[in-house]
Amino acid sequence: MNKRTTRRVVGAALGTVTAVSLVACSSSSSSGGDKTSGGNSPAQTGAPASTSAKPAGGTYTVWDPYPQYDANSDWGKLVTKCGTDNGVTVKRTGWDTTKLVSQTLLAAQQGNAPSVLIVDNPVVSTLASGGVLSDTGTTGQVTDGYAANIIDAGKVDGKTYGVPIGANTLALYYNKSVLTKAGVDIASVKDWASLTTALTKVKAAGKKGITFSAVGTEEGSFQFLPWFWGSGANLTKLDSTGGVAALQLWTDWLNKGYAPSDVINNNQQSSFQEFLTGNYAFAENGTWQLGALKGSKIDWGVVPIPGQNGGLAAAPTGGEFVTVPKQTDSGKLKTAAKIADCLASPQNAFTVDNTLNYVSAIASVQQQQATANPLLKEWVTAVNAAKGRTGDNLGTKYPKISEPMWNAVQAALSGSKSPKSAMSEAQQKAGS
């Protein structure tokens, strides 16, 4: 692809990718931007964090969405080491998540993309389709050992673009004390009906039911997806019976006082702050909140989100892919791929994923994590049942579906439209 064609395709990709906020899976930090450990909050603002090492052999750039980790963090040290081990200088820049994508697209237009790019998984298909990324067949990146449901988020037209550095997803945190007071056995929560029954008992006991984020951004869609998919619905048909049932469930919870009305304004971080008050029985949220619970007095647990009629609902996968943008020099491309392999390797995954509060995308490392920290056992189960947001054969179409969906959620929960009417209108917009 010549530079003129690349610029034209990348320009189109920029318009697509900016339609979706990229904070759904990892913007909420439980650590307040700790630079050395805990939480993952790449949506911080301000100047990007930049670090570099000084061995000989050329300079390679690594861009990532982790500005909260500096050169002295475990992550920063690994990036430096992956350059040193390959005899090169690595200049690392940590960007705000949204800025990372826009800067990458602009750099690609100018023929100056980073050597290695770590980017939110639903953006991979857009960047690949825009001609920005090299596929793993070209780079030689190792793809063996990664969980199929996680690495599939990086596939476009049968080719894989990069590998997952780790994964997170959504599950239900629960407050054991609140449930005990309400006479609820968590083992009884197996489907939507039993969960709603539990919420009824919690409210009757004078406590609050469930908190989640239904904000009018990608975070709202991200949190709605487990219920949407848990009904058996497919994103190509938003107004299906299952899709409407999922939105009806949330709407009923608000109308009955089982969920607070402020869910339509709460992002994932602010909704979890409500759970941390100790008054709520449940909170839908992700692995990145584990750090916040370490300092709390809540006796808590985690269960996967149930499907409408039982079983596990497929929650959306969050987390980033380590990718290698296209480069004209094949030698530099191969070296960049070696740096990328180092960052995502099984040997380094345990330290990296624990630093980022992620579950590894590699099965053997998942078991290592669960053994070292039993609290991650349920998260491993949830991640292995998760599904890429660009699934349902959507690819780059996902942003055009996600926005109408979160608008439908907002309309139904605010009472301006019925769930059926809201989803019908969303389908019309998504299909246009």
Residue, then its C-alpha position, 0 to 999 in steps of 0.5 A: m500500500n503506497k503512502r497516499t493510499t495509506r493516508r486516505v484509508v487511515g483518515a477514514a479509520l480516524g473517523t470510525v474510531t473516534a465514534v467510540s470512547l476507548v475507556a470501557c475496559s480499562s479507564s477506571s482506576s482503583s489506585g488513583g494513578d499509582k505509578t508503581s502498582g495496582g489499578n489500571s487508569p489509562a484515561q488519565t489526562g495531561a502530558p504523556a509519560s515518556t521513558s528511554a534506555k540507552p543501549a546501542g543498536g538503534t532507537y525503537t518507540v513503544w506507545d502504550p495506554y499506561p501513563q500511570y506507570d513510570a520508568n521505575s514501575d515493573w511495567g517501565k522496567l520490562v519495556t526497557k529490558c525488552g529493548t536491551d535484550n534485543g540490543v536496541t534503545v527503547k523510547r516509551t511513551g504512555w498516552d491517555t487511551t483516546k489520545l493514543v489512538s488519534q496520535t497513532l492514526l496521525a503518525a501513520q498518515q505521516g509515515n511515522a508510526p511507533s515501532v510497537l503499539i499497545v492498544d485497546n482490543p476493539v480498536v485493533s480491527t479498525l487500525a488493521s483495516g486502515g492499513v496501519l498494522s502488520d499481521t502476525g504472519t508478517t511479523g512472526q509474533v508468537t500466537d501459540g498458547y493464547a486463549a482463542n476467545i481473547i486473541d480472536a479480538g485481534k483477527v480481521d479477515g482470517k489474519t491476526y494482528g498482534v497478541p493480547i497482553g492480558a484481559n479483563t472483563l466484567a463480573l458481579y462483586y457482592n457484599k457478603s454482609v449485605l446478602t447475609k442480612a437479607g437472607v440471600d445465599i449467593a449460590s442461589v443466584k443462577d439466572w436473572a430471576s434468582l438475581t432479581t429475587a435476591l435484589t428484592k430481599v436486599k431492598a426489603a432488608g433496608k439495603k441497596g441492590i445493584t450498581f452499574s454504569a449505564v452512562g451514555t458512552e462506550e462504558g455504558s455499552f460495555q456494561f450492558l453487553p453481558w445482559f444483552w449477550g446473556s439473553g442470547a441476543n446478537l449485535t446484528k439484531l439489537d431489537s431482538t426479543g432477547g435484546v429487548a428483554a435485557l433492557q427491560l431487566w435494567t429498566d425494571w430494576l430502576n423502576k423498582g428501586y433495586a438500582p439507583s437512578d444515577v446509573i445513567n450518569n455513572n461511569q464504572q469508577s463512580s458506580f464502584q464508589e457506591f459499592l465501596t460505601g458498603n450499602y450495596a449487595f452487588a456491583e457490576n465491574g471489572t478486575w481493575q477494581l481489585g486494588a480499591l477493595k484491598g483497603s476497604k472493610i467490605d467482606w466481598g466476593v465475585v461471581p460471573i454474571p448469569g445468563q437469562n436462563g442460567g449458565l454464564a453470560a458472555a461478558p465483553t473482553g477488555g485489555e490491550f493487544v501488543t501490535v506492530p505497525k507497518q514499517t518499510d524496513s523489514g529488519k526493523l519490523k522483525t526487531a520490533a516484533k521481537i520487542a513485542d514478543c518480549l512484552a507479551s511472552p509467557q515468561n513475563a505475563f505473570t508480572v505484567d498482568n498482576t501489575l495491570n490487574y489483568v487476567s492473563a490471556i495465556a491458559s498456563v499463566q491464568q492457573q499460575q495467577a489463580t494459585a498465587n491469588p485465589l481471589l482471581k479464580e472467578w475472574v479466570t472463569a469469567v475471562n474464559a467465558a468472555k467475548g470480543r466486542t467486535g465479535d458477532n462478525l462485526g469487525t469495524k462495524y462495532p462503533k456504529i452499533s455500540e452508540p445506538m445501543w448506549n443511546a437506547v439504554q439511556a432512553a429506556l432508563s430515563g423513561s423517555k422510551s420503552p425498552k422495545s421502542a428504544m431498541s427498535e430505534a437503535q436497530q434502525k440507526a445501526g442498520s442505516 
